[in-house]
Amino acid sequence: MFKRDVVRVARRGDLSQTEVAANFDISVESVRRWVRQADIEDGVVDGRTSAEQNKLVQLCREKRRLEMGNEFLSRAAATPGCLLRCANPILRTPTSPTPSSTQTPMTRSSATDC
């Protein structure tokens, strides 16, 4: 609501952006940025809307997450038997002939070192 008021006053043209900033006690750069983004949102100028920018950020994060998963699987596939050990909790324990009650599960770091 506040940003819309600032943009409305700035668009009226009665005051310069510097005067609008002073009246609302904000920086001139904030006024410029808000007016520029409002122009994009309203279709006055070309550019990414806030919704488009948010979707782009979300897709980039998802891509990064998938790439990390692919990297893990690629490394695991390069080590024979690793996927089986990582996926099977029974095989995660050391292979030494000790009673199962004394076996210690692999740590997080060793599970990812496959």
C-alpha positions, 0 to 999 in steps of 0.5 A: 500500500505504501509503495503504491502511494509513493508511485501514485504521487511520483507518477502525478508529476507535480513533484520531482522524485527527489521531492517525493522521496523527501516527503515520504522520508525514503531514498530517491533510489527507492522511488526510482526502483518502485516506479520502474517496477510499477511500470513493468507490472502495469505493462508500460515498459518491458521487463520481468514482473514480480511474479515472473521474477519469483517463478524464475528464482523458484525454478533456479533453486529447483534446478540447483537441487536437481543438479546436486541430486544428479551429481550425487547419483553420478558419483555413486554410480561411478563406485561399484556397489555404492548405490546398493550400500547407500540405499540399503541400511543393512549394508551401510554397517561395517562388514567386519564379523561383529555381532549386529548389536555392536555394529555402528551405522555409517556417519552422514559424511561416509554415506555421501562419500560413496 
